[in-house]
Amino acid sequence: MNFFIRKPMSQVTGEGDGEEHKLKRTLGAGSLVALGIGAIIGAGLFSLTGIAAGEHAGPAVLLSFIIAAIGCAFAGMCYSELATMIPIAGSAYTYAYATLGELMAWIIGWDLVLEYAVGAAAVSVSWSRYVISFLGDFGVHLPYQLVACPFESTQLPDGTVVSGIVNVPAILIIVLLSALLMRGIRESTRVNEIIVVIKVLVVLVFIGVGLFFIKWSNFTPFIPPNTGVFGEFGFSGIMRAAGVIFFAYIGFDTVSTAAQEAKNPERDIPIGVIGSLIVCTILYVIFAFVLTGMVNYQEMRGDAAPVATAINLTPFPWLQKMIKLGIIAGFTSVMLVLLLGQSRVFYSMSRDGLLPKIFSDIHPRWHTPWRSNLLFMAFVGLFSGFVPISKLGHMTSIGTLFAFIIVCAGVMILRYTHPEWPRAYKTPFVPVVPILGIIVCFAMMFSLGLETWYRLFIWLAVGIIIYFDYSRFRSKLRLGMKKG
């Protein structure tokens, strides 16, 4: 049996036109840019900046942001070409089906499900912590047992040690956002656009206020000398920091998952992908400049909340509450986009027969794959409520990088197999750009710990068992070929 059977390009681009599986095209270029910004700006901006500066690059973390952005740009250009050629929901899964075959498409689709689900769960736990802290500023304190999972414990002021039972706020936000996504893509993106405006305004306020509290001596030395250990300052530190910061850019790929709901995907998808990357890179670099100017990089080593440290140097207590609100907004939009992306990937796999049909059923009034949303609401909710964030780790990162490699390879393969196919957007300097994208992404994957690789292999092994036991026998592509 040929496990690398590929879906014909004519069939791929013609999908999604039937009423039974039709998604509504309501997203313009502005909505897609906001979607990308909503996914990118989140935990990375408020936490990874301090970690990268304090432990690896010092003030030169500005250069690390630029290097990481260049790496993301390689993958972003490849995503744009494939998304305009194949404007169908499913992102890297759909691209792999047309270029690398069904088995590889299944593997990357299964990988993307884990990436989005674990990512949304991890962010929901962080969201819960910031909401609890924000409420605490106003004298509202929730019982620890209801804001932590069973594997976490804390010591109360009276010395009593209590353990968590379930993280209720984390589950609640997943349920609310899933319900919003079931209601409709237009309503979801409107909420996302409002949230994006809020958190970008908060970032701009921090930058505007922080500029007046910069100590220029904190930029000396701009590139701290290497300590003799690879990755601890010097040039190697800048590169290590770029690897850490790379994950702060993850999210722009979710723009392509909404290709089937874009009004003019050939024009709007490249604008959404590249535009969101450009906006976020500018914000990241300026934010890092202000942060490292306000707080000496040595003081940020081991600081889990360097932004709060910087705010405390200003005479504006209200600013700290405002920044917390911005962080909460940032986490909210990231979860919204991740939940959107995962349901669309499952929708595409179901539509191809690789998963049960119920997951590609579109609600007659809302025009959304609501059953997929329901499934992930339960799946992600369980992770959010009962698994500590430390265990949700780097799975999102390794899954995303794997997807990036597939997309970069797909561009080169399609240039060879379908050079005649119309391309509204063409990745420049092929094969150089895709090859550089593959090298950068694999280097990032290689830098992750063995534990992360083990978890990825276990998840993929489960997926392969499902494919050989269920999916290959129900593949619409295979069944169609047998009939023919």
C-alpha positions as CSV (number, residue, x, y, z in Angstrom):
1,M,0.0,0.0,0.0
2,N,1.3,3.4,-1.0
3,F,1.5,5.5,2.2
4,F,2.8,8.5,0.3
5,I,-0.2,8.9,-1.9
6,R,-0.7,12.6,-2.6
7,K,-3.9,14.5,-3.1
8,P,-4.1,16.1,-6.6
9,M,-3.7,19.9,-6.5
10,S,-6.9,20.3,-8.4
11,Q,-8.8,18.3,-5.8
12,V,-7.2,20.2,-2.9
13,T,-8.0,23.7,-4.3
14,G,-11.5,22.6,-5.2
15,E,-12.4,21.5,-1.7
16,G,-14.6,23.4,0.7
17,D,-17.1,24.5,-2.0
18,G,-19.9,22.1,-1.0
19,E,-22.6,23.5,1.2
20,E,-22.2,20.6,3.7
21,H,-18.6,21.6,4.5
22,K,-18.6,25.3,3.6
23,L,-17.0,27.8,5.9
24,K,-17.9,31.4,5.7
25,R,-15.5,33.9,4.0
26,T,-15.6,36.9,6.3
27,L,-12.0,37.8,7.1
28,G,-10.2,40.7,5.5
29,A,-6.5,41.6,5.6
30,G,-6.9,43.7,8.7
31,S,-8.6,40.9,10.6
32,L,-5.9,38.4,9.5
33,V,-3.1,40.8,10.7
34,A,-4.9,41.1,14.0
35,L,-5.3,37.4,14.2
36,G,-1.5,37.0,13.7
37,I,-0.7,39.7,16.3
38,G,-3.2,38.1,18.7
39,A,-1.4,34.8,18.5
40,I,2.2,36.2,18.6
41,I,2.1,38.8,21.4
42,G,1.5,37.0,24.6
43,A,3.7,35.3,27.2
44,G,6.8,35.7,25.1
45,L,6.9,39.5,25.2
46,F,6.3,39.7,28.9
47,S,8.5,36.9,30.1
48,L,11.0,35.6,27.5
49,T,12.5,39.1,27.0
50,G,13.8,39.2,30.6
51,I,15.0,35.6,30.6
52,A,16.9,36.0,27.3
53,A,18.5,39.2,28.5
54,G,19.4,38.1,32.0
55,E,20.7,34.7,31.2
56,H,22.1,34.9,27.6
57,A,22.4,38.1,25.7
58,G,22.3,41.2,28.0
59,P,21.2,44.4,26.2
60,A,22.1,42.7,22.9
61,V,18.8,40.8,23.2
62,L,17.7,43.4,20.7
63,L,19.9,41.7,18.1
64,S,18.5,38.3,19.2
65,F,15.0,39.5,18.4
66,I,16.0,40.6,15.0
67,I,17.8,37.3,14.3
68,A,14.8,35.3,15.5
69,A,12.5,37.4,13.3
70,I,14.6,36.7,10.2
71,G,14.3,32.9,11.0
72,C,10.5,33.3,11.3
73,A,10.4,35.3,8.1
74,F,11.8,32.4,6.1
75,A,9.0,30.1,7.3
76,G,6.5,33.0,7.0
77,M,7.3,33.5,3.3
78,C,6.9,29.8,2.6
79,Y,3.5,29.7,4.5
80,S,2.3,32.7,2.4
81,E,3.1,30.9,-0.9
82,L,1.3,27.7,0.0
83,A,-1.6,29.4,1.7
84,T,-2.3,31.4,-1.5
85,M,-1.9,28.3,-3.7
86,I,-4.0,26.2,-1.4
87,P,-6.5,28.6,0.3
88,I,-8.1,25.7,2.3
89,A,-8.4,25.3,6.1
90,G,-5.8,23.0,7.7
91,S,-2.5,24.9,7.4
92,A,0.6,22.6,7.2
93,Y,-1.6,19.4,7.2
94,T,-3.3,20.4,3.9
95,Y,0.0,21.5,2.4
96,A,1.7,18.2,3.3
97,Y,-1.2,16.2,1.8
98,A,-0.6,17.8,-1.6
99,T,3.2,17.6,-1.5
100,L,4.5,14.8,0.8
101,G,1.7,12.3,0.9
102,E,-1.1,11.1,3.1
103,L,1.0,9.5,5.9
104,M,3.1,12.6,6.3
105,A,0.0,14.8,6.2
106,W,-1.5,12.6,9.0
107,I,1.6,12.9,11.1
108,I,1.8,16.7,10.8
109,G,-1.9,17.0,11.4
110,W,-1.7,14.9,14.5
111,D,1.3,16.9,15.6
112,L,-0.5,20.2,15.0
113,V,-3.4,19.0,17.2
114,L,-1.0,18.5,20.1
115,E,0.8,21.8,19.4
116,Y,-2.4,23.9,19.6
117,A,-4.1,21.9,22.4
118,V,-1.1,21.9,24.7
119,G,-0.3,25.5,23.8
120,A,-3.8,26.6,24.7
121,A,-3.7,24.7,28.0
122,A,-0.4,26.1,29.0
123,V,-1.5,29.7,28.3
124,S,-4.8,29.1,30.2
125,V,-2.8,28.2,33.3
126,S,-0.7,31.4,33.0
127,W,-3.9,33.3,32.3
128,S,-5.4,31.9,35.5
129,R,-2.3,33.0,37.6
130,Y,-2.4,36.6,36.3
131,V,-6.2,36.9,36.8
132,I,-5.8,35.7,40.4
133,S,-3.0,38.2,40.9
134,F,-5.0,41.0,39.3
135,L,-8.1,40.2,41.5
136,G,-5.8,40.1,44.6
137,D,-4.8,43.8,43.9
138,F,-8.5,44.6,44.5
139,G,-8.8,42.5,47.7
140,V,-10.5,39.5,46.0
141,H,-8.8,36.2,47.0
142,L,-9.9,32.8,45.7
143,P,-9.3,29.5,47.5
144,Y,-6.1,27.9,46.5
145,Q,-7.7,24.6,46.1
146,L,-9.8,26.0,43.2
147,V,-7.0,27.8,41.3
148,A,-4.4,25.1,41.2
149,C,-4.1,21.5,39.9
150,P,-3.8,18.4,42.2
151,F,0.0,18.3,41.6
152,E,0.6,21.8,43.0
153,S,0.7,23.0,46.6
154,T,1.5,26.1,48.6
155,Q,2.1,27.3,52.1
156,L,-0.4,29.6,53.6
157,P,0.6,32.5,55.9
158,D,-0.3,30.4,59.0
159,G,2.1,27.7,57.9
160,T,-0.6,25.3,56.6
161,V,0.3,23.5,53.4
162,V,-2.6,23.1,51.0
163,S,-2.8,21.3,47.6
164,G,-4.8,22.3,44.6
165,I,-7.9,20.3,43.5
166,V,-8.7,21.9,40.1
167,N,-7.8,25.1,38.3
168,V,-11.3,26.4,37.8
169,P,-10.4,29.8,36.1
170,A,-8.2,28.0,33.5
171,I,-11.1,25.6,32.6
172,L,-13.6,28.5,32.6
173,I,-11.7,30.6,30.1
174,I,-11.3,27.6,27.8
175,V,-15.1,26.9,27.9
176,L,-15.9,30.6,27.3
177,L,-13.5,31.0,24.3
178,S,-14.7,27.6,22.8
179,A,-18.3,28.8,23.0
180,L,-17.3,32.1,21.3
181,L,-15.6,30.1,18.5
182,M,-18.7,27.9,18.1
183,R,-20.9,31.0,17.8
184,G,-19.0,32.2,14.7
185,I,-15.7,33.2,13.2
186,R,-16.8,36.8,12.6
187,E,-17.7,37.3,16.3
188,S,-14.5,35.6,17.4
189,T,-12.3,37.8,15.3
190,R,-14.1,40.9,16.5
191,V,-13.4,40.0,20.1
192,N,-9.8,39.2,19.1
193,E,-9.4,42.6,17.4
194,I,-10.6,44.4,20.5
195,I,-8.2,42.4,22.7
196,V,-5.3,43.1,20.3
197,V,-6.0,46.8,20.5
198,I,-6.0,46.7,24.3
199,K,-2.7,44.8,24.6
200,V,-0.9,46.8,21.9
201,L,-2.0,50.0,23.7
202,V,-0.6,48.6,27.0
203,V,2.7,47.8,25.3
204,L,2.8,51.3,23.8
205,V,2.1,52.8,27.2
206,F,4.9,50.8,28.8
207,I,7.3,51.9,26.1
208,G,6.1,55.6,26.3
209,V,6.4,55.8,30.1
210,G,9.6,53.6,30.3
211,L,11.5,55.8,27.9
212,F,11.7,58.5,30.6
213,F,13.2,56.1,33.1
214,I,16.0,54.6,31.0
215,K,19.5,54.5,32.6
216,W,21.9,54.6,29.7
217,S,24.6,53.0,31.8
218,N,22.5,49.8,31.6
219,F,23.5,49.4,28.0
220,T,27.2,49.2,28.9
221,P,28.5,46.7,27.9
222,F,26.0,46.2,25.1
223,I,27.3,42.7,24.4
224,P,28.6,41.3,27.8
225,P,31.7,39.2,27.4
226,N,31.2,35.4,27.3
227,T,31.7,33.6,30.6
228,G,33.4,30.7,29.0
229,V,30.2,28.7,28.7
230,F,28.4,28.5,25.3
231,G,25.3,30.5,25.4
232,E,26.2,32.7,28.3
233,F,26.7,36.1,26.7
234,G,29.0,37.0,23.9
235,F,28.0,36.0,20.3
236,S,26.9,32.5,21.4
237,G,24.7,34.2,24.0
238,I,23.0,36.3,21.3
239,M,22.3,33.1,19.3
240,R,21.1,31.2,22.3
241,A,18.8,34.1,23.2
242,A,17.5,34.1,19.6
243,G,16.6,30.4,20.0
244,V,14.7,31.2,23.2
245,I,13.0,34.3,21.7
246,F,12.1,32.4,18.5
247,F,9.2,30.8,20.4
248,A,7.9,34.3,21.3
249,Y,7.1,34.6,17.5
250,I,5.1,31.4,17.3
251,G,1.6,32.0,16.2
252,F,1.7,33.6,12.8
253,D,1.2,30.2,11.2
254,T,-2.4,30.2,12.6
255,V,-3.2,32.9,10.0
256,S,-3.0,30.3,7.3
257,T,-5.4,27.9,9.1
258,A,-8.1,30.5,8.4
259,A,-7.4,30.6,4.6
260,Q,-10.8,29.1,3.8
261,E,-12.5,31.9,5.7
262,A,-10.5,34.8,4.1
263,K,-12.4,37.0,1.7
264,N,-9.4,37.2,-0.7
265,P,-6.9,34.6,0.4
266,E,-4.5,35.2,-2.5
267,R,-4.0,38.8,-1.4
268,D,-4.9,38.8,2.3
269,I,-3.0,35.7,3.7
270,P,0.5,37.1,2.8
271,I,-0.5,40.4,4.3
272,G,-1.7,38.7,7.4
273,V,1.4,36.5,7.9
274,I,4.1,39.0,6.9
275,G,2.3,42.0,8.3
276,S,1.8,40.5,11.8
277,L,5.5,39.5,11.9
278,I,6.6,43.0,11.0
279,V,4.4,44.7,13.6
280,C,5.4,42.3,16.3
281,T,9.1,42.5,15.5
282,I,9.1,46.3,15.8
283,L,7.2,46.1,19.1
284,Y,9.5,43.4,20.5
285,V,12.7,45.3,19.7
286,I,11.5,48.6,21.1
287,F,10.0,46.8,24.2
288,A,13.3,45.0,24.8
289,F,15.2,48.3,24.4
290,V,13.1,50.0,27.1
291,L,13.1,47.0,29.4
292,T,16.9,46.5,29.3
293,G,17.4,50.3,29.7
294,M,15.2,50.5,32.8
295,V,16.5,47.3,34.5
296,N,20.1,46.1,34.4
297,Y,20.3,42.8,32.6
298,Q,22.1,41.2,35.7
299,E,19.1,42.0,37.8
300,M,16.8,40.1,35.4
301,R,18.6,36.8,35.9
302,G,16.1,34.5,37.5
303,D,13.4,37.2,37.6
304,A,10.1,35.6,36.5
305,A,8.4,39.0,36.1
306,P,11.0,41.5,34.9
307,V,8.3,43.8,33.5
308,A,6.8,44.1,37.0
309,T,10.3,44.9,38.3
310,A,10.6,47.7,35.7
311,I,7.2,49.1,36.5
312,N,8.1,49.3,40.2
313,L,10.9,51.8,39.3
314,T,8.2,54.3,38.2
315,P,6.1,56.4,40.5
316,F,2.9,55.1,38.8
317,P,1.2,52.2,40.8
318,W,-1.7,52.2,38.3
319,L,0.7,51.2,35.6
320,Q,1.3,47.8,37.2
321,K,-2.4,47.0,37.2
322,M,-2.7,48.2,33.6
323,I,0.2,46.0,32.5
324,K,-1.3,43.0,34.2
325,L,-4.5,43.7,32.4
326,G,-2.6,43.8,29.1
327,I,-0.9,40.5,29.9
328,I,-4.3,38.9,30.6
329,A,-5.6,40.3,27.3
330,G,-2.5,39.0,25.5
331,F,-3.1,35.5,26.9
332,T,-6.8,35.6,26.0
333,S,-6.2,36.3,22.4
334,V,-3.4,33.7,22.1
335,M,-5.8,31.0,23.5
336,L,-8.6,32.2,21.1
337,V,-6.3,31.8,18.1
338,L,-4.9,28.5,19.2
339,L,-8.4,27.0,19.8
340,L,-9.4,28.3,16.3
341,G,-6.4,26.8,14.6
342,Q,-6.8,23.3,16.2
343,S,-10.5,23.0,15.4
344,R,-9.7,23.9,11.7
345,V,-7.0,21.3,11.4
346,F,-9.3,18.6,12.9
347,Y,-12.0,19.8,10.5
348,S,-9.7,19.3,7.5
349,M,-8.6,15.8,8.7
350,S,-12.2,14.8,9.2
351,R,-13.3,16.1,5.8
352,D,-10.6,13.9,4.2
353,G,-12.1,10.8,6.0
354,L,-9.0,10.4,8.3
355,L,-11.2,11.2,11.3
356,P,-14.9,10.6,12.0
357,K,-17.3,12.8,9.9
358,I,-18.9,14.5,12.9
359,F,-15.8,16.7,13.3
360,S,-16.3,18.3,9.8
361,D,-20.0,18.9,10.3
362,I,-20.8,22.6,10.0
363,H,-23.4,24.2,12.2
364,P,-26.4,25.2,9.9
365,R,-26.7,28.6,11.4
366,W,-23.2,29.5,12.8
367,H,-21.2,28.0,9.9
368,T,-18.5,26.7,12.3
369,P,-17.1,23.2,13.0
370,W,-18.8,23.2,16.3
371,R,-18.3,19.6,17.2
372,S,-14.6,20.0,16.8
373,N,-14.8,23.0,19.1
374,L,-16.7,20.9,21.7
375,L,-14.1,18.1,21.6
376,F,-11.2,20.4,22.2
377,M,-13.1,22.3,24.8
378,A,-13.2,19.1,26.8
379,F,-9.7,17.9,25.9
380,V,-7.9,21.2,26.6
381,G,-10.1,21.9,29.6
382,L,-8.8,18.7,31.2
383,F,-5.2,19.7,30.7
384,S,-5.9,23.2,31.9
385,G,-7.6,22.1,35.1
386,F,-5.5,19.1,36.1
387,V,-1.9,19.4,34.7
388,P,0.8,21.8,36.0
389,I,2.2,24.3,33.5
390,S,5.7,22.8,34.0
391,K,4.5,19.6,32.3
392,L,3.0,21.4,29.4
393,G,6.5,22.7,28.6
394,H,8.1,22.9,25.2
395,M,5.6,20.6,23.3
396,T,4.1,23.6,21.6
397,S,7.5,24.8,20.3
398,I,8.7,21.4,19.0
399,G,5.3,20.8,17.2
400,T,5.4,24.2,15.6
401,L,9.0,23.9,14.4
402,F,8.2,20.5,12.9
403,A,5.3,22.1,11.0
404,F,7.6,24.9,9.8
405,I,10.0,22.4,8.3
406,I,7.2,20.6,6.5
407,V,6.0,23.9,5.0
408,C,9.4,24.9,3.8
409,A,10.0,21.5,2.2
410,G,6.5,21.7,0.6
411,V,7.4,24.9,-1.2
412,M,10.4,23.3,-2.9
413,I,8.5,20.2,-3.8
414,L,5.6,22.1,-5.4
415,R,8.0,24.3,-7.4
416,Y,9.3,21.1,-8.9
417,T,6.1,19.1,-9.3
418,H,3.8,22.0,-10.2
419,P,5.8,24.8,-11.6
420,E,2.8,25.8,-13.8
421,W,0.4,26.4,-10.9
422,P,-0.6,30.0,-10.4
423,R,1.1,31.7,-7.4
424,A,-0.3,35.0,-6.2
425,Y,2.6,35.2,-3.9
426,K,6.0,33.6,-4.6
427,T,8.7,32.9,-2.0
428,P,11.8,34.7,-3.2
429,F,15.1,33.0,-3.8
430,V,13.9,29.4,-3.9
431,P,15.4,27.0,-2.9
432,V,17.7,29.2,-0.7
433,V,15.0,30.7,1.6
434,P,13.2,27.3,2.2
435,I,16.5,25.6,2.9
436,L,17.5,28.3,5.4
437,G,14.1,28.0,7.0
438,I,14.6,24.2,7.4
439,I,18.1,24.7,8.9
440,V,17.0,27.3,11.4
441,C,13.9,25.4,12.5
442,F,15.8,22.1,12.9
443,A,18.5,23.9,14.9
444,M,15.8,25.1,17.2
445,M,14.3,21.6,17.5
446,F,17.7,20.2,18.2
447,S,18.2,22.6,21.1
448,L,15.2,21.3,23.0
449,G,15.6,18.7,25.7
450,L,15.3,14.9,25.3
451,E,12.2,14.9,27.5
452,T,10.4,17.1,24.9
453,W,11.5,14.8,22.1
454,Y,10.2,11.7,24.0
455,R,6.8,13.2,24.5
456,L,6.6,14.1,20.8
457,F,7.5,10.6,19.8
458,I,4.9,9.0,22.2
459,W,2.2,11.3,20.8
460,L,3.2,10.6,17.2
461,A,3.3,6.8,18.0
462,V,-0.3,7.0,19.2
463,G,-1.3,8.9,16.0
464,I,0.4,6.3,13.8
465,I,-1.5,3.5,15.5
466,I,-4.8,5.3,14.9
467,Y,-3.8,5.9,11.2
468,F,-3.0,2.3,10.5
469,D,-6.0,0.9,12.5
470,Y,-8.6,3.5,11.4
471,S,-7.7,6.3,9.1
472,R,-6.1,4.6,6.1
473,F,-9.2,2.4,5.6
474,R,-11.5,5.4,5.6
475,S,-9.4,7.8,3.6
476,K,-11.7,9.4,0.9
477,L,-8.7,9.7,-1.4
478,R,-8.0,6.0,-1.2
479,L,-11.6,5.0,-1.5
480,G,-12.0,7.3,-4.5
481,M,-9.1,5.7,-6.2
482,K,-10.4,2.2,-5.6
483,K,-13.8,3.1,-7.1
484,G,-12.0,4.7,-10.1
